[in-house]
Amino acid sequence: MTTAARSRGPATGERSARSSASRATGVLRGAGFGGPAAARALMAVANFTVGYTLEEQAALRPDGLGPADPDRLRGAVTAGDYPHLTATLPTLTSPDFAAHFEFGLEVLVAGLKALE
């Protein structure tokens, strides 16, 4: 560890967030994104991550003892009224949050690659 790094102390809190954002922006700039595009890409990934985290937390039961009951959504959707939702209910009501997040992130990354 360098003397400068020791004098700054451990990277925690706000400084850690700035350091991570700077590294991520550097990776994006190194991949060919200009300054504004790198900043927007960073914000898109950060906003997706925060939004997804909020959505995942909202899907928990109020008592915190696991995911909400997917039958509530299933019961609100009928094949006659919402055929497209009905066809996708197994995915919409799946508690596999990691798979949902990974798919969304893959879509976001693919879109960013298309902008390079």
C-alpha positions as CSV (number, residue, x, y, z in Angstrom):
1,M,0.0,0.0,0.0
2,T,1.4,3.4,-0.9
3,T,1.9,6.1,1.7
4,A,-0.8,8.2,0.0
5,A,-3.3,5.3,0.2
6,R,-2.5,4.7,3.9
7,S,-2.9,8.4,4.8
8,R,-6.4,8.5,3.2
9,G,-7.5,5.5,5.3
10,P,-9.8,2.7,4.2
11,A,-12.1,3.3,1.2
12,T,-15.5,3.4,2.8
13,G,-18.7,5.3,2.3
14,E,-18.9,8.2,0.0
15,R,-15.2,8.1,-1.0
16,S,-15.5,4.4,-1.8
17,A,-18.5,5.2,-4.0
18,R,-16.6,7.9,-5.8
19,S,-13.6,5.6,-6.3
20,S,-15.8,2.8,-7.7
21,A,-17.6,5.2,-10.0
22,S,-14.3,6.6,-11.2
23,R,-13.0,3.1,-12.0
24,A,-16.2,2.1,-13.8
25,T,-16.1,5.3,-15.8
26,G,-12.5,4.6,-16.7
27,V,-13.4,1.1,-17.9
28,L,-16.2,2.6,-20.0
29,R,-13.9,5.3,-21.4
30,G,-11.3,2.7,-22.2
31,A,-14.0,0.7,-24.1
32,G,-14.4,3.7,-26.4
33,F,-17.2,5.7,-24.7
34,G,-16.6,9.5,-24.7
35,G,-17.0,11.4,-21.4
36,P,-20.8,12.1,-21.7
37,A,-21.6,8.5,-22.9
38,A,-19.4,7.0,-20.2
39,A,-21.2,9.0,-17.6
40,R,-24.6,8.1,-18.9
41,A,-23.7,4.4,-19.2
42,L,-22.6,4.5,-15.6
43,M,-25.8,6.1,-14.5
44,A,-27.9,3.6,-16.5
45,V,-26.1,0.7,-14.8
46,A,-26.3,2.3,-11.3
47,N,-30.0,3.2,-11.8
48,F,-30.9,-0.3,-13.0
49,T,-29.1,-1.8,-10.0
50,V,-30.8,0.5,-7.5
51,G,-34.2,0.1,-9.1
52,Y,-33.9,-3.6,-9.3
53,T,-32.9,-3.8,-5.6
54,L,-36.0,-1.7,-4.7
55,E,-38.2,-4.0,-6.8
56,E,-36.7,-7.1,-5.2
57,Q,-37.3,-5.6,-1.7
58,A,-40.8,-4.7,-2.6
59,A,-41.5,-8.3,-3.6
60,L,-40.9,-9.5,0.0
61,R,-43.8,-10.2,2.3
62,P,-44.4,-7.3,4.8
63,D,-43.3,-9.6,7.6
64,G,-39.9,-10.1,5.9
65,L,-40.3,-13.9,5.9
66,G,-39.7,-14.5,2.3
67,P,-41.1,-13.5,-1.1
68,A,-44.7,-12.3,-1.5
69,D,-47.3,-14.8,-2.5
70,P,-47.2,-15.1,-6.4
71,D,-50.8,-16.4,-6.3
72,R,-51.9,-12.8,-5.7
73,L,-50.6,-11.8,-9.2
74,R,-51.8,-15.0,-10.8
75,G,-55.3,-14.4,-9.4
76,A,-55.4,-10.9,-10.8
77,V,-54.5,-12.0,-14.3
78,T,-56.9,-14.1,-16.4
79,A,-56.2,-15.5,-19.8
80,G,-59.3,-13.8,-21.3
81,D,-58.3,-10.3,-20.1
82,Y,-54.5,-10.4,-20.2
83,P,-53.4,-13.2,-22.5
84,H,-49.8,-11.9,-22.8
85,L,-49.4,-11.6,-19.1
86,T,-51.0,-15.0,-18.6
87,A,-48.5,-16.5,-21.0
88,T,-45.6,-15.0,-19.1
89,L,-46.8,-15.6,-15.6
90,P,-44.3,-18.3,-14.8
91,T,-41.4,-15.8,-15.4
92,L,-43.3,-12.8,-13.9
93,T,-44.0,-14.7,-10.6
94,S,-40.6,-16.5,-10.4
95,P,-38.7,-15.8,-7.2
96,D,-35.4,-16.3,-9.1
97,F,-34.3,-12.7,-8.6
98,A,-30.8,-13.4,-9.7
99,A,-32.0,-14.7,-13.1
100,H,-34.2,-11.6,-13.5
101,F,-31.3,-9.3,-12.6
102,E,-28.8,-11.1,-14.9
103,F,-31.2,-10.9,-17.8
104,G,-31.7,-7.2,-17.3
105,L,-28.0,-6.5,-17.0
106,E,-27.3,-8.6,-20.1
107,V,-29.8,-6.5,-22.0
108,L,-28.3,-3.3,-20.7
109,V,-24.7,-4.4,-21.5
110,A,-25.8,-5.5,-25.0
111,G,-27.3,-2.1,-25.6
112,L,-24.2,-0.3,-24.4
113,K,-22.1,-2.5,-26.7
114,A,-24.3,-1.5,-29.6
115,L,-23.4,2.1,-28.9
116,E,-19.6,1.6,-29.0
